Structures are given as C-alpha cells and as structure tokens.
Amino acid sequence: MGQFLEWVTRLNYDQYRFADADSRRIRNHELIGFLVGLGISPVRKNAVGFSFEGRKIEHLSWGRGPVSILLWSQMHGNEPTATLALLDLLSFLHQEKDSPFCQWLSGKVTLHLVPMLNPDGAERFTRRNALGIDLNRDALDLVSPESRFLKAVKDQVNPVWGFNLHDQNPRYSVGSSGKPAMLSLLAPAFDRERRDNENRLRAKKLTGFLRQQAELRIGPHVGKYDDAFGARCFGDNMQKWGVSTILIESGGWYQSPEKAKIRELNFRLFLAAFEAIASGEVDQFPVEWYETIPFNGPLLPELKLERTFLADRRVAEPVLTDLAINYPPMNDLVTGKEQMVGVIADVGDLHTVPSMATLDFSSWILEPMRANFMPMPVTTDVVKRSVMEGIDTFFYPAATDPKRLKSQIALSVNLHREDFHFDHNTTSLLPGERASFRILDKATGEVAAIWINGFEVYSRERGWQQGVPWVMPNHVRALEVEL
Ligand SMILES: [Zn+2]
C-alpha cells in the first residue's frame, strides 16, 4: 500500500467540495469564472483551445513530476459529473498545497486537466458539439476543433496515463445483480481482438484498484463498460497511442439527478489513482481485480410499485399488477426549466424485473387521474378540490397567461392550453403516460395519497405538498438520454 493511501482515503470530502458549482448544468463561462475564483495557484494555465463557437477550452497543469497524467472531461456536453469533481480536485490542490502528500505528489507526477472539452455541447446540454459531431467518434478524422485540441494536448504532454471521463445512462445495472451501477470502469481495448499489451495491462491493474477503492465506499455498484473496440473513439485510440487509459463512467442512483455521491467518488478515485501511480504500486495490483468486474447489465426501471390494484375504468374490478416508473427530465414549456417527470415504464407481472427502488403497494388501489377544464375562480384551494376528485391536468383558456397561473397555484399540477391538441390517455396507466394516480385504501376506499407525475402531492399523513404547476409538452416521451 502506498504511503499516502490511508491519508487520501480518510480525507473529509466536504472540506474540498467546490460548493459554488452545485449544478450539473454547468456552462463554460461559469467554469471559467470558477477557475478564476479558485485562485489558480499552484495550478498553471496553458494555452487555451477554442470550440467551434469560440468558447475557451481550458488546459490546466499541476506538479513537476516526470509522469504525465492527462484527464479530460465532458467531451459529451451532457456528461458533466466529472467536471464538477475536477473542480473539487482543484480546490483540494489549492487548499492542500503545503501538505506532505501534495509536496510528494508534485515531485512525482504532472497533472494535465481539460475539464470541459465540449463547451458548446455543455451550453445546450447535448452530447454532440455545435457541428453535430460526437467528439468521441472523431479521434481519427479530427474534423472538430475540440477533438484537434485534445489530440494536440496529448501530443504536447505525452501522457503515461489518461483518464477519459464520462456519464453513462444512469439506469445501468451491474451484471445480473439487479443493482444500479453508480460507476462503470474500463481499460479500453486498442484492437478488435481486445488483446493486452503492457500499457493496457497497467491500465487494467489501475482500473481494478479503482474498483476496489470504489466498492469499499459504495458496495457492489461498480460495473464494467462495454469493452468492444471503438475504432473512432478517443479512449481506445489513446490506448493504441500508448497512453494507459482508464474510462470512468459516472452512473446513477435513485432520484439523484445531481449525483452528489458519484461526484465525490470521482474525486476520491482521482486521488487514489494518483497515489497508486506515484508510489509505483500499480504493477503490484492483481489483474483479477479488473477482470472480475461484472459488465454493465440491463437498464433498471427507477421505481417499482409491487402488487398493486389498478382501477382501470374499463374493467369492473381492479386488476392485480406491478407498475414501473421512470423519471426522465422534461422542460417546462413556459420557463424552460427542467424537472423529472414520472412516466409509466411498464405494467404487468414485473417480479422478475429488478429496479432501482421498490415499494410494496399491496394495500392500495391506484386510480388514474384525468384531465379537465380549469375550475374558476382559480385558487389553490379550488384546484386542490379538483385534484382530490382525481384531476391532474387542467385545460386553461387560451387568453390566460400561464405564468400568472403558475404564480396563483401552489401545487404541482399539469397545465395545458385548452385549444392545443391533447392526446393523453385518461383511462389507464399505459406505458408512456404520466404516473398520476389517486391511491385508495383497499380496505376503506379512502384517498390515502395522490401522486402527480410520479411524485406525492397529497397524503393523509403528510397533507398537501407545496409546489408549482408545470406546463407540459403535449407528447410525454420517456426521453432516454443517449450516453
Ligand atoms: Zn460520453
């Protein structure tokens, strides 16, 4: 074990967490502002690159050691978790610059950070750059300025180690365990046969060590990403170009859109990796730690309601079933603000389908909510009465300003302009529909709770939850994020 591993493992993360950056919707100008605010010393700024739309791509360096380590994040604009972790790392390097660890490390390694490779994509929160090109398919053609910059930095700093930092679909599971993958790792292949050479073997050993380190904190929630050779991808080509490359894919956790724990995990794994590299321990790690990481398994539904009774209006008696709900992000049509919207992912016997979270709903009857016209005069109390009767979506007159309605109603109901086409099913909870239902006590028939868009707005015990109405897109689609 390296001499500083224990110190690194016991760090109090909250002390270094760069709290100003609290949103995964971080944009380039914010990142650049944060880098100024961090008081960059002892980190050095190198020549910047420019994105297609002229945004700055930063390249920061730290340390004077002979072993060069290159970390690049957010080549996919909507995959920012590691960018925030790199800010935490910079905050750590600044605060601990006089610590024995940093003094020691800076003589062993030189860190090179490219914290946001695709600022145009980050601006739009899209995977691709402004040209529509996926930078991770551009490692050979290098038609995008962002790809050229990464390649130029690589050629300039000649890294021994590379960290390719992404977010994957947050619903991946680990192998056949049915457990969510908070993190997936990979030492990418450099050829179709997925052979080993010296630098990939070293990458595997370090990756296996990171798996051990991660599992000590989060348990068996670490998967291995697809290891098929991606001839156009940066990680695979870095490996091919002789850089021992490690892919870190931040995964997900139940209703954790900001991924705070996973961000912390990234930060901790960076430090553990640097320690292992600088201490020369990497070669001692058994490759089995890597080879035994289970591959990513099937995508999990986020929430499963088990053994509930569905009161579909077309049948006389409630039907015994399970329900799965996903929470894709959607934008409010008026404010553009994003929120998670619970959408039915599956209905039927789901006892063989693992999920990120499960609730026993065997005491309840679910009754789908309906749409109706806005009750007048509009007040929260009047709307509550309608919700209690089973309405989750209100048609409002075309002449009414939805912003005014949003400020008048302190409840998370759906608003829909009356003259806009409305195509939602209002009789059942079919896959793709919003997860809005009254929860009736099976014994008494009383309203025990009401969920709108997958969230509780009322319960007998807790009363009403304050909220803001949402103006929803007409077509509710389970937006699978392409990651
Ligand atoms: Zn990615």
Residues whose N, C-alpha, C, O or C-beta is under 5 A from the ligand:
A	BS01	ZN	H76 E79 H166 D167 L483
